[in-house]
Amino acid sequence: MFHGYCDSADTWQRLLRELAAARHSAIAVDLPGFGEADPLRPGPILPQLDAFVAAVVREQSAYGDVVLVGNSLGGTISLRAAQRPRLPVAGVVSIAAPGLSDSWLIRTVRRYPFPLRMYASLPLPIPGALVRTVADNVVPLLMYATPRARDDEDVLRFTALFPDYKSTRARLAQARQLAGELTDCYELDRIQAPLLVVACGKDRLVRADSGKMLHTLVPHSRLLLREDWGHCPQLDHAPEIQQLVTYFAASCTRAGEEPITKPEAGERSAAS
């Protein structure tokens, strides 16, 4: 399972517990640059993530069929992995993957970088307390279908990434670079593996139309549209996501093959 931008493997904790209780094997990893993983190197971001995902897929394929579950940026890199015919990807669950029909916020970051440049060029740093106040009010709106309190554990995990002016400026510059790389980042006609597209009607970052478009462009895919879900449904609706993933993964498993040996159910990896 792959998380989104400015997130970590912790976003899957509830889902990992649900899968473990149902005795299903799963791992969630920290992508390079996030969580406990090593920092990203200078240069394009997506190729670095592609190489990391390929390494994870090859390693885990020794245990059996590999089904990728990705939220947001994690959905993007899961789709890109499925485009590579030599990677043993048995299936993909893409949840709110950007790059096709994004919200005004992502489009603004991509097309009109001037506000970010102006923020980065301010002669005096913005006080850390003000940065944290803005983050406390904006992050809950982007994560959930119904915003939660600022002391929510997931909100705190996100806002901890923006403790001061310097770190916020670095994250915004990285977001601008990544938004540019998401333009024309797919070759969807190369996807042969089964694909489940999850689109969320209350997503304030990636419009539900993005999921509909992805479903149209990959004719053999399946589409689930939930009008009441936000950008990170694994946080709000872990039991429902568990049922979706379990059912879909079972349909992707090659008949008659047993895994050599399974990783521990609910394992979390902070690989780099």
N, C-alpha and C positions, 0 to 999 in steps of 0.2 A: 504494500500500500504506500502510495506516494502523496505527500502533502502539497499544499499550495505555497504561493510566495509569502515570505515572512511568517511561515508557520513551521511546524516540526512534526515529528512522528507522534508527539503527544496528542495531536488532533484525533488520532485513531484509538485512544485509550478505551473509550466506551465501547467502540465496535470490537476491539480486541477482546474485551471481557465477554461480550456477547458471543463471539465466535468460540472462545475458550469454553464457555459454559455449554455450548452445543457440540464440543469436542471436534472442532475444526481447526486445522493448522493455518496459521497466518503470521506474517511478520510485517512490521512497519519500519521504514528506514528514514533517517534524517538525510535530506539531500545536501550536497556540498553547498556551503555557505549559510547553512541554517542549523538550528538545534545544536547538537554536540559534534557535528561533522566538521571536517577541515574547511577553511575558507575557500571561496572561489578564486581561481587565478585571474589575472588581468586578461581581457579579451572577451570574445563572444561567450555568452552564458549557455545558450541552448546546447551547443556541441559538447560542453563539459558535462551537462546533465545527461545528454544522450549516452556518453561513454560510461557514466556511472550506472545508469539504468541497465545498459547492456551487460555490464559486469555482474550486477545483481541477478538479472535473469539467467545468465549462464550458470552462475553459482547455484541458484535455487532449482534449476532444471534437473540437477542430479537427484533431487528428492521426488520428482514427479512433475506433473503438468503445472505450468505457471500461469496464473490468471492475475492480471494487473488491475488494481483499483486506484484511480487517481482523482483527486479533487482539485479543481482550478488548474494551477500550473502543473500539478501532478497528473491531471487528466491530459494535458497537452503532451507531456513527455511520454505518457503511456501510449497515446495515439501514435506518436512518432516512433516509438519502439515497435509497434505493430506494423509500421510501414517497412520495416527491415525484414525481408523474407528469410534471412538466415538466423534470426533470433527465434528461439523456441517459445513463442508466446501463444498460449492456448486460448486466451480470450482477454477482453478489456472491458472494464466498467469505467466509463468516463463521466465524471460528475462536474458539471458547470465548467467545462474547459473553455478558456478564452481563445480569441483569435479569429472568430467567424462573425459574430454579431454581438459586440461588447457594449457595455453601458457608456453613457456620455463621459464618465470619469476616466475610463481607460482610453477612450478615443481622444480625450483632451490631453492626457499624458503623452500619447503617441504623436499627435499631430501639432499640438501647440505647447512646446516645452518652455515657452517664455516664462510662465509663472514659476516653474521650478528653477530656471536660471536666475530669476530675480531673487527668489528665496536664498539661493546659494551665494549670491553676490552681495547680500546685505552687509553694510560696513560693520555692524555690531551684531554679535550672536543674540538670538532670541532666548530669553531666560528659560531654563529647563522646566520651571514650574508651568509656564505658559504652553510649552510644547506638550507636556504631559496632560494638561487640561484639554487641549485640542484632541489629542489621541484618545483620552477617556470618553469624549463625546462622539467622535467619528467612528472609532473601531466597532462599537456595538451595532451601529447602524449598518455596517458593511457585512458583518459576520452572520447575523441572525435574521430570520423572517420577522420576529418580534424582538426589538432591542431589549437587552438585559441590563442589570445594574452594573456599575463600574467595578464592583468588587467580585463579579463573576470570575471563576477561576480561569476560564478561557480568555475572557477580556483582559485579565491581568497578564496572561502569558503573551498576548499580542502587544499590549501597550508597553511591556518591559523592553521591547525592541526599540522604543523611541524615548529613551530616558533624557536626551539632551539635544541641543541644536546640531552638534557635530554628527552624531549617529543618525539623526533624522535626515540631514542633508545627504549622507552617504546612501541611505536606503532610498531616498527619492531619486538620486542619480542612477542607482541600480535599476529602479522601477522603470525609469524612462528608457534606459538601454534595453531592458527586457521587453517593454511594450513595442519598441521598434522591431525587435527580433521576431515578435509574434506575427508580424505581417507576412503573409504567404509562407507560413512555417509548416504547412501540411502538404502531403502528397496522398490524399485520401484514397485515390484509386488503387493504391498499392496495398491497402489493408484487406487481408483475406481472413484473418481470425474473426471469430464471433465478437460482436460489439454490442454492448448495452449502453445506451446514451441516457443519462439522467439530466433532465432540465428542470429548473426551479423557478416558479412564477414570481416569487418575492425576492429574487436575487438582484441585488443593487449593483453588482459588478459585471456579471455576464448575463445578458438577456436570455430568456427562455427560447427566443427565436434562434439563438446560436445552436442549441441542442436540436431544434427542428431542422435547421439547415444541415447539421452534421448527419442526422438520420437520413435526410434526402440524398446527400452526397455519398453515403455508404449504404447502398440499397439493401444489403443483407443484414443491416443492423436492426436492433430493436430500440424503441423509444419509450421512456417513462417520463411523463410530464406531471409534476406535482405543483399545483398552483400555490399551495400553502407553505412550500419549503423555501428557505433562504440559501445563501451562497455555500454554507458549510453544513449540509443536513446531517453529516455524521455526528455533529455536536448535539443537535436537537432530536434526531430520530434514529438513534443507533439500532434499536430493535428492528425497525423497518428496513434499514440498510443491510443489516445482517441477513434478513430473510432474502432480500434481493440478491446479495452477493452469493449466498449459499446456493440458491436455486440456479443462478446463472452459472456458477463455477461447476456445479454438477452436470449441467448440460454441455459444458465445454470439455469435460474429462474424457479422454479417449477410452473407449470400452475395452475391458479386459486387461488393463495395465494397472498394477499396484505400485505405489511409491516405494523406492528402495528403503528409505527411512525418513520419517517426518521430523521437521523441526518442532520444538515445543509449541503447543497451542498458546497463542497470545504473546509470542515473543516480540520484543522490541529491539531493533538494531540501530545503533548510532554509527553506522558505517560512514566512511569518508572516501 
